Amino acid sequence: MTKADLVAEVSKLTDLTKKETETVIRTILGSITTALSEGDKVELRGFGSFRIRDRKARQGRNPKTGDMVSVPEKKVPFFKAGKELRSLVDYC
Amino acid sequence: MTKEEIIKAIWNELPNLTVNEARRIYETTLNVVKDRLSKGENVELRGFGNFIIRDKNPRIGRNPRTGEEAEISKRKVVTFRPSKIFREMVGNSE
């Protein structure tokens, strides 16, 4: 499912126009990305939580040339599925 | 940030809705995503990231409390791969 499919389906189920539904979906996703980029976490009951994980600095290699490069420590977005979503996905 | 703050943000964008309508639309959106994932379908949201269903093979694990070995059955799990934009937003934050 793509974002366009999601917009079409939500719009059908809610009687919102496609344009309004796009705004809703953009707002939901934008709230999550903004919260994480501000160092906040997002907990959505029944769905899961988004938080920031720290990745340690490490030695990596340029896959093309094989040269060693040092990869600095960084923060990455991380999603953990909630209990309900985990069991929905597993029982099918 | 929680669900209620996201609902308020939706209502701010579409003030012609009532808060209850905004809540219902939020629930519907998440339910559609959950429903597709539970059917084993991936959900790809450009600019945000992809929710991907992965099959995990059975393996022998240990009960961390008792140390007993137990087989962990074959299962499906959902993983999230954030988009480049999302990773950059978080990576550049302080």
N, CA and C atoms of all chains as a GROMACS GRO file, in nm:
protein
  558
    1MET      N    1   0.084  -0.119   0.000
    1MET     CA    2   0.000   0.000   0.000
    1MET      C    3   0.088   0.125   0.000
    2THR      N    4   0.055   0.218  -0.087
    2THR     CA    5   0.130   0.344  -0.093
    2THR      C    6   0.049   0.454  -0.024
    3LYS      N    7   0.110   0.572  -0.018
    3LYS     CA    8   0.039   0.683   0.045
    3LYS      C    9  -0.089   0.716  -0.033
    4ALA      N   10  -0.082   0.710  -0.165
    4ALA     CA   11  -0.201   0.739  -0.246
    4ALA      C   12  -0.312   0.638  -0.218
    5ASP      N   13  -0.277   0.509  -0.201
    5ASP     CA   14  -0.378   0.408  -0.167
    5ASP      C   15  -0.440   0.437  -0.031
    6LEU      N   16  -0.355   0.480   0.062
    6LEU     CA   17  -0.403   0.510   0.197
    6LEU      C   18  -0.501   0.628   0.193
    7VAL      N   19  -0.464   0.731   0.117
    7VAL     CA   20  -0.552   0.848   0.104
    7VAL      C   21  -0.686   0.805   0.045
    8ALA      N   22  -0.681   0.724  -0.061
    8ALA     CA   23  -0.805   0.683  -0.126
    8ALA      C   24  -0.895   0.605  -0.029
    9GLU      N   25  -0.833   0.514   0.047
    9GLU     CA   26  -0.915   0.430   0.135
    9GLU      C   27  -0.972   0.510   0.252
   10VAL      N   28  -0.889   0.593   0.314
   10VAL     CA   29  -0.938   0.672   0.428
   10VAL      C   30  -1.047   0.769   0.381
   11SER      N   31  -1.027   0.828   0.265
   11SER     CA   32  -1.125   0.922   0.212
   11SER      C   33  -1.260   0.852   0.190
   12LYS      N   34  -1.255   0.730   0.141
   12LYS     CA   35  -1.377   0.653   0.118
   12LYS      C   36  -1.449   0.622   0.250
   13LEU      N   37  -1.370   0.589   0.352
   13LEU     CA   38  -1.428   0.549   0.481
   13LEU      C   39  -1.478   0.666   0.565
   14THR      N   40  -1.427   0.786   0.538
   14THR     CA   41  -1.460   0.899   0.626
   14THR      C   42  -1.545   1.006   0.560
   15ASP      N   43  -1.571   0.995   0.430
   15ASP     CA   44  -1.644   1.099   0.357
   15ASP      C   45  -1.570   1.233   0.352
   16LEU      N   46  -1.440   1.232   0.377
   16LEU     CA   47  -1.361   1.353   0.355
   16LEU      C   48  -1.322   1.354   0.207
   17THR      N   49  -1.291   1.475   0.156
   17THR     CA   50  -1.239   1.479   0.020
   17THR      C   51  -1.097   1.422   0.022
   18LYS      N   52  -1.046   1.390  -0.097
   18LYS     CA   53  -0.908   1.339  -0.106
   18LYS      C   54  -0.811   1.444  -0.054
   19LYS      N   55  -0.840   1.569  -0.087
   19LYS     CA   56  -0.752   1.678  -0.047
   19LYS      C   57  -0.746   1.690   0.107
   20GLU      N   58  -0.864   1.681   0.169
   20GLU     CA   59  -0.868   1.688   0.316
   20GLU      C   60  -0.796   1.569   0.378
   21THR      N   61  -0.818   1.451   0.317
   21THR     CA   62  -0.753   1.331   0.370
   21THR      C   63  -0.602   1.342   0.358
   22GLU      N   64  -0.556   1.398   0.246
   22GLU     CA   65  -0.411   1.420   0.230
   22GLU      C   66  -0.358   1.508   0.341
   23THR      N   67  -0.434   1.613   0.372
   23THR     CA   68  -0.393   1.704   0.480
   23THR      C   69  -0.383   1.628   0.612
   24VAL      N   70  -0.484   1.543   0.639
   24VAL     CA   71  -0.484   1.465   0.764
   24VAL      C   72  -0.360   1.376   0.772
   25ILE      N   73  -0.333   1.304   0.663
   25ILE     CA   74  -0.222   1.209   0.665
   25ILE      C   75  -0.089   1.282   0.674
   26ARG      N   76  -0.079   1.394   0.602
   26ARG     CA   77   0.043   1.475   0.610
   26ARG      C   78   0.062   1.526   0.754
   27THR      N   79  -0.047   1.564   0.818
   27THR     CA   80  -0.039   1.615   0.955
   27THR      C   81   0.005   1.506   1.054
   28ILE      N   82  -0.052   1.387   1.038
   28ILE     CA   83  -0.015   1.276   1.128
   28ILE      C   84   0.134   1.245   1.112
   29LEU      N   85   0.177   1.225   0.987
   29LEU     CA   86   0.317   1.188   0.964
   29LEU      C   87   0.411   1.302   1.003
   30GLY      N   88   0.369   1.426   0.971
   30GLY     CA   89   0.451   1.543   1.005
   30GLY      C   90   0.464   1.561   1.155
   31SER      N   91   0.358   1.531   1.230
   31SER     CA   92   0.365   1.542   1.376
   31SER      C   93   0.471   1.446   1.430
   32ILE      N   94   0.474   1.326   1.372
   32ILE     CA   95   0.569   1.225   1.420
   32ILE      C   96   0.712   1.265   1.386
   33THR      N   97   0.736   1.306   1.260
   33THR     CA   98   0.875   1.340   1.223
   33THR      C   99   0.922   1.464   1.300
   34THR      N  100   0.833   1.561   1.318
   34THR     CA  101   0.873   1.682   1.391
   34THR      C  102   0.905   1.649   1.537
   35ALA      N  103   0.818   1.569   1.600
   35ALA     CA  104   0.841   1.534   1.740
   35ALA      C  105   0.978   1.466   1.757
   36LEU      N  106   1.009   1.370   1.670
   36LEU     CA  107   1.136   1.300   1.684
   36LEU      C  108   1.255   1.392   1.656
   37SER      N  109   1.239   1.481   1.557
   37SER     CA  110   1.354   1.568   1.527
   37SER      C  111   1.375   1.668   1.639
   38GLU      N  112   1.274   1.688   1.724
   38GLU     CA  113   1.292   1.774   1.842
   38GLU      C  114   1.333   1.694   1.965
   39GLY      N  115   1.360   1.565   1.945
   39GLY     CA  116   1.408   1.482   2.055
   39GLY      C  117   1.296   1.422   2.138
   40ASP      N  118   1.173   1.441   2.094
   40ASP     CA  119   1.056   1.388   2.167
   40ASP      C  120   1.027   1.246   2.119
   41LYS      N  121   0.946   1.172   2.191
   41LYS     CA  122   0.902   1.040   2.143
   41LYS      C  123   0.751   1.043   2.124
   42VAL      N  124   0.702   0.947   2.045
   42VAL     CA  125   0.560   0.944   2.010
   42VAL      C  126   0.505   0.807   2.045
   43GLU      N  127   0.404   0.802   2.128
   43GLU     CA  128   0.345   0.673   2.165
   43GLU      C  129   0.201   0.668   2.118
   44LEU      N  130   0.173   0.577   2.028
   44LEU     CA  131   0.038   0.564   1.974
   44LEU      C  132  -0.019   0.431   2.017
   45ARG      N  133  -0.108   0.438   2.113
   45ARG     CA  134  -0.163   0.316   2.173
   45ARG      C  135  -0.225   0.225   2.069
   46GLY      N  136  -0.194   0.097   2.079
   46GLY     CA  137  -0.251  -0.001   1.986
   46GLY      C  138  -0.171  -0.012   1.858
   47PHE      N  139  -0.086   0.086   1.834
   47PHE     CA  140  -0.008   0.086   1.710
   47PHE      C  141   0.140   0.064   1.741
   48GLY      N  142   0.198   0.157   1.811
   48GLY     CA  143   0.339   0.141   1.846
   48GLY      C  144   0.398   0.272   1.889
   49SER      N  145   0.528   0.272   1.908
   49SER     CA  146   0.592   0.396   1.949
   49SER      C  147   0.712   0.425   1.860
   50PHE      N  148   0.733   0.554   1.839
   50PHE     CA  149   0.848   0.602   1.762
   50PHE      C  150   0.940   0.672   1.860
   51ARG      N  151   1.065   0.634   1.859
   51ARG     CA  152   1.162   0.705   1.940
   51ARG      C  153   1.295   0.711   1.870
   52ILE      N  154   1.390   0.781   1.933
   52ILE     CA  155   1.521   0.798   1.872
   52ILE      C  156   1.616   0.695   1.933
   53ARG      N  157   1.693   0.631   1.847
   53ARG     CA  158   1.797   0.541   1.895
   53ARG      C  159   1.931   0.603   1.862
   54ASP      N  160   2.026   0.587   1.955
   54ASP     CA  161   2.162   0.633   1.928
   54ASP      C  162   2.240   0.520   1.864
   55ARG      N  163   2.308   0.552   1.756
   55ARG     CA  164   2.399   0.455   1.695
   55ARG      C  165   2.540   0.500   1.727
   56LYS      N  166   2.619   0.406   1.778
   56LYS     CA  167   2.756   0.440   1.815
   56LYS      C  168   2.842   0.467   1.692
   57ALA      N  169   2.946   0.542   1.712
   57ALA     CA  170   3.043   0.562   1.605
   57ALA      C  171   3.107   0.426   1.574
   58ARG      N  172   3.139   0.401   1.448
   58ARG     CA  173   3.201   0.272   1.415
   58ARG      C  174   3.292   0.291   1.294
   59GLN      N  175   3.377   0.190   1.273
   59GLN     CA  176   3.459   0.187   1.153
   59GLN      C  177   3.381   0.115   1.046
   60GLY      N  178   3.366   0.179   0.933
   60GLY     CA  179   3.296   0.113   0.823
   60GLY      C  180   3.385   0.110   0.702
   61ARG      N  181   3.332   0.059   0.594
   61ARG     CA  182   3.410   0.056   0.471
   61ARG      C  183   3.327   0.116   0.359
   62ASN      N  184   3.396   0.183   0.272
   62ASN     CA  185   3.331   0.227   0.150
   62ASN      C  186   3.310   0.102   0.065
   63PRO      N  187   3.186   0.064   0.040
   63PRO     CA  188   3.162  -0.062  -0.029
   63PRO      C  189   3.218  -0.064  -0.171
   64LYS      N  190   3.237   0.052  -0.229
   64LYS     CA  191   3.287   0.056  -0.365
   64LYS      C  192   3.439   0.040  -0.370
   65THR      N  193   3.508   0.112  -0.283
   65THR     CA  194   3.654   0.112  -0.289
   65THR      C  195   3.718   0.022  -0.183
   66GLY      N  196   3.640  -0.015  -0.080
   66GLY     CA  197   3.698  -0.097   0.026
   66GLY      C  198   3.775  -0.017   0.128
   67ASP      N  199   3.784   0.115   0.111
   67ASP     CA  200   3.858   0.199   0.207
   67ASP      C  201   3.787   0.204   0.341
   68MET      N  202   3.867   0.207   0.448
   68MET     CA  203   3.810   0.223   0.582
   68MET      C  204   3.764   0.367   0.597
   69VAL      N  205   3.648   0.383   0.654
   69VAL     CA  206   3.601   0.518   0.688
   69VAL      C  207   3.543   0.513   0.828
   70SER      N  208   3.555   0.623   0.902
   70SER     CA  209   3.493   0.621   1.034
   70SER      C  210   3.355   0.684   1.022
   71VAL      N  211   3.257   0.610   1.072
   71VAL     CA  212   3.120   0.657   1.069
   71VAL      C  213   3.093   0.718   1.207
   72PRO      N  214   3.058   0.846   1.212
   72PRO     CA  215   3.038   0.909   1.343
   72PRO      C  216   2.912   0.859   1.411
   73GLU      N  217   2.901   0.879   1.541
   73GLU     CA  218   2.778   0.838   1.610
   73GLU      C  219   2.662   0.920   1.555
   74LYS      N  220   2.544   0.860   1.555
   74LYS     CA  221   2.430   0.934   1.502
   74LYS      C  222   2.301   0.886   1.566
   75LYS      N  223   2.199   0.966   1.546
   75LYS     CA  224   2.066   0.933   1.596
   75LYS      C  225   1.980   0.887   1.480
   76VAL      N  226   1.903   0.781   1.502
   76VAL     CA  227   1.814   0.732   1.397
   76VAL      C  228   1.672   0.712   1.453
   77PRO      N  229   1.570   0.732   1.368
   77PRO     CA  230   1.433   0.705   1.413
   77PRO      C  231   1.414   0.554   1.430
   78PHE      N  232   1.341   0.516   1.532
   78PHE     CA  233   1.317   0.374   1.557
   78PHE      C  234   1.171   0.352   1.592
   79PHE      N  235   1.111   0.249   1.531
   79PHE     CA  236   0.971   0.217   1.559
   79PHE      C  237   0.961   0.083   1.627
   80LYS      N  238   0.885   0.079   1.734
   80LYS     CA  239   0.858  -0.049   1.799
   80LYS      C  240   0.709  -0.073   1.792
   81ALA      N  241   0.670  -0.184   1.730
   81ALA     CA  242   0.527  -0.214   1.717
   81ALA      C  243   0.468  -0.242   1.855
   82GLY      N  244   0.347  -0.195   1.878
   82GLY     CA  245   0.278  -0.221   2.004
   82GLY      C  246   0.226  -0.364   2.008
   83LYS      N  247   0.182  -0.403   2.127
   83LYS     CA  248   0.135  -0.540   2.148
   83LYS      C  249   0.025  -0.578   2.050
   84GLU      N  250  -0.071  -0.489   2.034
   84GLU     CA  251  -0.185  -0.520   1.948
   84GLU      C  252  -0.140  -0.540   1.802
   85LEU      N  253  -0.057  -0.449   1.754
   85LEU     CA  254  -0.010  -0.461   1.616
   85LEU      C  255   0.074  -0.587   1.598
   86ARG      N  256   0.158  -0.616   1.698
   86ARG     CA  257   0.242  -0.736   1.686
   86ARG      C  258   0.157  -0.862   1.675
   87SER      N  259   0.050  -0.870   1.758
   87SER     CA  260  -0.028  -0.993   1.750
   87SER      C  261  -0.114  -0.996   1.623
   88LEU      N  262  -0.160  -0.881   1.577
   88LEU     CA  263  -0.236  -0.878   1.451
   88LEU      C  264  -0.151  -0.929   1.335
   89VAL      N  265  -0.026  -0.888   1.333
   89VAL     CA  266   0.063  -0.923   1.222
   89VAL      C  267   0.102  -1.071   1.228
   90ASP      N  268   0.116  -1.122   1.350
   90ASP     CA  269   0.163  -1.260   1.362
   90ASP      C  270   0.054  -1.364   1.340
   91TYR      N  271  -0.071  -1.333   1.374
   91TYR     CA  272  -0.177  -1.432   1.359
   91TYR      C  273  -0.248  -1.419   1.226
   92CYS      N  274  -0.183  -1.465   1.121
   92CYS     CA  275  -0.254  -1.467   0.995
   92CYS      C  276  -0.201  -1.576   0.907
   93MET      N  277   0.491   1.298   2.268
   93MET     CA  278   0.369   1.331   2.193
   93MET      C  279   0.275   1.212   2.191
   94THR      N  280   0.148   1.238   2.206
   94THR     CA  281   0.050   1.130   2.210
   94THR      C  282  -0.057   1.154   2.103
   95LYS      N  283  -0.145   1.058   2.096
   95LYS     CA  284  -0.258   1.062   2.004
   95LYS      C  285  -0.338   1.192   2.015
   96GLU      N  286  -0.366   1.235   2.137
   96GLU     CA  287  -0.450   1.355   2.153
   96GLU      C  288  -0.384   1.479   2.091
   97GLU      N  289  -0.252   1.488   2.099
   97GLU     CA  290  -0.183   1.603   2.038
   97GLU      C  291  -0.190   1.597   1.886
   98ILE      N  292  -0.184   1.477   1.832
   98ILE     CA  293  -0.195   1.462   1.687
   98ILE      C  294  -0.337   1.498   1.642
   99ILE      N  295  -0.435   1.455   1.720
   99ILE     CA  296  -0.575   1.488   1.688
   99ILE      C  297  -0.595   1.640   1.689
  100LYS      N  298  -0.535   1.705   1.787
  100LYS     CA  299  -0.545   1.851   1.794
  100LYS      C  300  -0.479   1.915   1.671
  101ALA      N  301  -0.367   1.858   1.628
  101ALA     CA  302  -0.298   1.911   1.509
  101ALA      C  303  -0.386   1.895   1.385
  102ILE      N  304  -0.458   1.782   1.375
  102ILE     CA  305  -0.548   1.760   1.260
  102ILE      C  306  -0.659   1.864   1.264
  103TRP      N  307  -0.711   1.885   1.382
  103TRP     CA  308  -0.822   1.978   1.398
  103TRP      C  309  -0.777   2.121   1.365
  104ASN      N  310  -0.653   2.154   1.398
  104ASN     CA  311  -0.597   2.285   1.363
  104ASN      C  312  -0.591   2.306   1.212
  105GLU      N  313  -0.556   2.197   1.140
  105GLU     CA  314  -0.544   2.206   0.994
  105GLU      C  315  -0.681   2.211   0.928
  106LEU      N  316  -0.778   2.141   0.985
  106LEU     CA  317  -0.913   2.135   0.927
  106LEU      C  318  -1.014   2.180   1.033
  107PRO      N  319  -1.021   2.311   1.058
  107PRO     CA  320  -1.104   2.359   1.170
  107PRO      C  321  -1.254   2.343   1.146
  108ASN      N  322  -1.293   2.305   1.022
  108ASN     CA  323  -1.435   2.280   0.999
  108ASN      C  324  -1.481   2.147   1.060
  109LEU      N  325  -1.385   2.064   1.102
  109LEU     CA  326  -1.421   1.938   1.168
  109LEU      C  327  -1.446   1.963   1.317
  110THR      N  328  -1.521   1.874   1.378
  110THR     CA  329  -1.526   1.877   1.524
  110THR      C  330  -1.407   1.794   1.574
  111VAL      N  331  -1.374   1.810   1.702
  111VAL     CA  332  -1.263   1.731   1.756
  111VAL      C  333  -1.296   1.582   1.746
  112ASN      N  334  -1.422   1.548   1.768
  112ASN     CA  335  -1.461   1.407   1.759
  112ASN      C  336  -1.445   1.352   1.618
  113GLU      N  337  -1.475   1.434   1.519
  113GLU     CA  338  -1.455   1.390   1.381
  113GLU      C  339  -1.305   1.371   1.354
  114ALA      N  340  -1.226   1.466   1.403
  114ALA     CA  341  -1.080   1.453   1.384
  114ALA      C  342  -1.030   1.325   1.449
  115ARG      N  343  -1.085   1.292   1.566
  115ARG     CA  344  -1.044   1.170   1.636
  115ARG      C  345  -1.081   1.046   1.555
  116ARG      N  346  -1.202   1.049   1.498
  116ARG     CA  347  -1.249   0.934   1.420
  116ARG      C  348  -1.162   0.915   1.295
  117ILE      N  349  -1.123   1.025   1.233
  117ILE     CA  350  -1.042   1.017   1.112
  117ILE      C  351  -0.902   0.964   1.144
  118TYR      N  352  -0.848   1.011   1.256
  118TYR     CA  353  -0.718   0.960   1.303
  118TYR      C  354  -0.727   0.809   1.323
  119GLU      N  355  -0.831   0.764   1.395
  119GLU     CA  356  -0.847   0.620   1.423
  119GLU      C  357  -0.860   0.541   1.293
  120THR      N  358  -0.939   0.594   1.201
  120THR     CA  359  -0.960   0.525   1.073
  120THR      C  360  -0.826   0.508   1.001
  121THR      N  361  -0.746   0.615   0.998
  121THR     CA  362  -0.618   0.610   0.928
  121THR      C  363  -0.528   0.501   0.987
  122LEU      N  364  -0.515   0.502   1.120
  122LEU     CA  365  -0.429   0.400   1.181
  122LEU      C  366  -0.485   0.260   1.161
  123ASN      N  367  -0.618   0.248   1.165
  123ASN     CA  368  -0.678   0.116   1.146
  123ASN      C  369  -0.654   0.062   1.005
  124VAL      N  370  -0.657   0.150   0.906
  124VAL     CA  371  -0.632   0.105   0.769
  124VAL      C  372  -0.488   0.052   0.759
  125VAL      N  373  -0.394   0.125   0.817
  125VAL     CA  374  -0.254   0.081   0.814
  125VAL      C  375  -0.239  -0.054   0.886
  126LYS      N  376  -0.299  -0.064   1.005
  126LYS     CA  377  -0.291  -0.189   1.082
  126LYS      C  378  -0.352  -0.305   1.005
  127ASP      N  379  -0.466  -0.277   0.942
  127ASP     CA  380  -0.536  -0.381   0.869
  127ASP      C  381  -0.451  -0.435   0.754
  128ARG      N  382  -0.387  -0.346   0.679
  128ARG     CA  383  -0.302  -0.391   0.569
  128ARG      C  384  -0.183  -0.470   0.620
  129LEU      N  385  -0.121  -0.420   0.728
  129LEU     CA  386  -0.006  -0.491   0.782
  129LEU      C  387  -0.047  -0.630   0.832
  130SER      N  388  -0.165  -0.637   0.893
  130SER     CA  389  -0.207  -0.766   0.947
  130SER      C  390  -0.239  -0.865   0.834
  131LYS      N  391  -0.263  -0.814   0.713
  131LYS     CA  392  -0.282  -0.903   0.598
  131LYS      C  393  -0.150  -0.937   0.532
  132GLY      N  394  -0.041  -0.892   0.590
  132GLY     CA  395   0.090  -0.926   0.537
  132GLY      C  396   0.140  -0.831   0.429
  133GLU      N  397   0.069  -0.720   0.415
  133GLU     CA  398   0.106  -0.623   0.311
  133GLU      C  399   0.199  -0.516   0.369
  134ASN      N  400   0.298  -0.473   0.291
  134ASN     CA  401   0.383  -0.362   0.335
  134ASN      C  402   0.311  -0.230   0.314
  135VAL      N  403   0.343  -0.132   0.393
  135VAL     CA  404   0.283   0.001   0.376
  135VAL      C  405   0.397   0.101   0.355
  136GLU      N  406   0.397   0.164   0.238
  136GLU     CA  407   0.509   0.250   0.199
  136GLU      C  408   0.463   0.394   0.190
  137LEU      N  409   0.509   0.475   0.284
  137LEU     CA  410   0.466   0.614   0.291
  137LEU      C  411   0.583   0.704   0.257
  138ARG      N  412   0.583   0.749   0.133
  138ARG     CA  413   0.696   0.827   0.083
  138ARG      C  414   0.720   0.951   0.168
  139GLY      N  415   0.846   0.976   0.199
  139GLY     CA  416   0.881   1.093   0.280
  139GLY      C  417   0.876   1.062   0.429
  140PHE      N  418   0.818   0.946   0.463
  140PHE     CA  419   0.809   0.907   0.604
  140PHE      C  420   0.888   0.778   0.626
  141GLY      N  421   0.842   0.673   0.564
  141GLY     CA  422   0.915   0.547   0.575
  141GLY      C  423   0.827   0.431   0.535
  142ASN      N  424   0.884   0.311   0.538
  142ASN     CA  425   0.811   0.191   0.499
  142ASN      C  426   0.794   0.099   0.618
  143PHE      N  427   0.671   0.051   0.636
  143PHE     CA  428   0.645  -0.055   0.733
  143PHE      C  429   0.652  -0.185   0.655
  144ILE      N  430   0.739  -0.272   0.699
  144ILE     CA  431   0.766  -0.394   0.624
  144ILE      C  432   0.740  -0.516   0.711
  145ILE      N  433   0.670  -0.613   0.652
  145ILE     CA  434   0.644  -0.738   0.723
  145ILE      C  435   0.757  -0.835   0.692
  146ARG      N  436   0.818  -0.887   0.796
  146ARG     CA  437   0.926  -0.982   0.775
  146ARG      C  438   0.893  -1.114   0.841
  147ASP      N  439   0.937  -1.223   0.775
  147ASP     CA  440   0.921  -1.356   0.832
  147ASP      C  441   1.044  -1.389   0.913
  148LYS      N  442   1.023  -1.432   1.036
  148LYS     CA  443   1.135  -1.474   1.120
  148LYS      C  444   1.133  -1.626   1.126
  149ASN      N  445   1.247  -1.688   1.106
  149ASN     CA  446   1.257  -1.833   1.117
  149ASN      C  447   1.252  -1.875   1.263
  150PRO      N  448   1.208  -1.999   1.286
  150PRO     CA  449   1.211  -2.047   1.424
  150PRO      C  450   1.355  -2.056   1.473
  151ARG      N  451   1.378  -2.034   1.600
  151ARG     CA  452   1.514  -2.048   1.655
  151ARG      C  453   1.504  -2.091   1.800
  152ILE      N  454   1.617  -2.137   1.849
  152ILE     CA  455   1.622  -2.176   1.990
  152ILE      C  456   1.659  -2.053   2.072
  153GLY      N  457   1.574  -2.021   2.166
  153GLY     CA  458   1.605  -1.909   2.254
  153GLY      C  459   1.616  -1.959   2.396
  154ARG      N  460   1.638  -1.868   2.485
  154ARG     CA  461   1.649  -1.904   2.626
  154ARG      C  462   1.557  -1.815   2.707
  155ASN      N  463   1.495  -1.873   2.804
  155ASN     CA  464   1.422  -1.792   2.900
  155ASN      C  465   1.527  -1.718   2.983
  156PRO      N  466   1.528  -1.584   2.975
  156PRO     CA  467   1.636  -1.511   3.042
  156PRO      C  468   1.632  -1.527   3.194
  157ARG      N  469   1.517  -1.562   3.247
  157ARG     CA  470   1.508  -1.575   3.393
  157ARG      C  471   1.559  -1.712   3.438
  158THR      N  472   1.514  -1.819   3.370
  158THR     CA  473   1.547  -1.953   3.417
  158THR      C  474   1.665  -2.014   3.342
  159GLY      N  475   1.699  -1.956   3.225
  159GLY     CA  476   1.807  -2.012   3.146
  159GLY      C  477   1.766  -2.133   3.065
  160GLU      N  478   1.639  -2.172   3.073
  160GLU     CA  479   1.592  -2.289   2.998
  160GLU      C  480   1.585  -2.258   2.849
  161GLU      N  481   1.618  -2.358   2.770
  161GLU     CA  482   1.607  -2.340   2.626
  161GLU      C  483   1.463  -2.362   2.583
  162ALA      N  484   1.419  -2.288   2.484
  162ALA     CA  485   1.284  -2.306   2.432
  162ALA      C  486   1.285  -2.267   2.286
  163GLU      N  487   1.206  -2.337   2.205
  163GLU     CA  488   1.201  -2.298   2.065
  163GLU      C  489   1.110  -2.176   2.049
  164ILE      N  490   1.162  -2.077   1.981
  164ILE     CA  491   1.081  -1.961   1.946
  164ILE      C  492   1.025  -1.989   1.808
  165SER      N  493   0.895  -1.992   1.798
  165SER     CA  494   0.833  -2.038   1.674
  165SER      C  495   0.854  -1.939   1.562
  166LYS      N  496   0.831  -1.987   1.442
  166LYS     CA  497   0.834  -1.905   1.322
  166LYS      C  498   0.730  -1.794   1.338
  167ARG      N  499   0.763  -1.673   1.300
  167ARG     CA  500   0.665  -1.566   1.318
  167ARG      C  501   0.684  -1.454   1.217
  168LYS      N  502   0.584  -1.370   1.211
  168LYS     CA  503   0.592  -1.250   1.129
  168LYS      C  504   0.608  -1.130   1.222
  169VAL      N  505   0.693  -1.038   1.182
  169VAL     CA  506   0.709  -0.916   1.261
  169VAL      C  507   0.702  -0.795   1.168
  170VAL      N  508   0.667  -0.681   1.226
  170VAL     CA  509   0.664  -0.560   1.146
  170VAL      C  510   0.786  -0.476   1.182
  171THR      N  511   0.857  -0.431   1.080
  171THR     CA  512   0.971  -0.342   1.103
  171THR      C  513   0.944  -0.211   1.030
  172PHE      N  514   1.014  -0.108   1.071
  172PHE     CA  515   0.996   0.022   1.008
  172PHE      C  516   1.129   0.068   0.954
  173ARG      N  517   1.130   0.103   0.827
  173ARG     CA  518   1.252   0.159   0.769
  173ARG      C  519   1.225   0.306   0.737
  174PRO      N  520   1.282   0.396   0.815
  174PRO     CA  521   1.255   0.538   0.794
  174PRO      C  522   1.311   0.586   0.661
  175SER      N  523   1.243   0.683   0.601
  175SER     CA  524   1.290   0.740   0.475
  175SER      C  525   1.418   0.820   0.498
  176LYS      N  526   1.486   0.852   0.390
  176LYS     CA  527   1.608   0.930   0.398
  176LYS      C  528   1.579   1.065   0.464
  177ILE      N  529   1.470   1.129   0.423
  177ILE     CA  530   1.436   1.261   0.479
  177ILE      C  531   1.416   1.252   0.630
  178PHE      N  532   1.344   1.150   0.674
  178PHE     CA  533   1.318   1.133   0.817
  178PHE      C  534   1.450   1.109   0.892
  179ARG      N  535   1.535   1.023   0.835
  179ARG     CA  536   1.665   0.995   0.900
  179ARG      C  537   1.749   1.122   0.909
  180GLU      N  538   1.744   1.202   0.802
  180GLU     CA  539   1.823   1.326   0.803
  180GLU      C  540   1.768   1.425   0.906
  181MET      N  541   1.636   1.433   0.915
  181MET     CA  542   1.576   1.524   1.013
  181MET      C  543   1.619   1.489   1.155
  182VAL      N  544   1.620   1.360   1.185
  182VAL     CA  545   1.656   1.316   1.320
  182VAL      C  546   1.806   1.322   1.342
  183GLY      N  547   1.882   1.285   1.238
  183GLY     CA  548   2.027   1.283   1.250
  183GLY      C  549   2.088   1.421   1.266
  184ASN      N  550   2.021   1.521   1.209
  184ASN     CA  551   2.076   1.656   1.218
  184ASN      C  552   2.027   1.732   1.340
  185SER      N  553   1.937   1.670   1.417
  185SER     CA  554   1.884   1.741   1.535
  185SER      C  555   1.985   1.733   1.648
  186GLU      N  556   1.973   1.821   1.739
  186GLU     CA  557   2.067   1.815   1.852
  186GLU      C  558   1.995   1.781   1.981
   0.00000   0.00000   0.00000
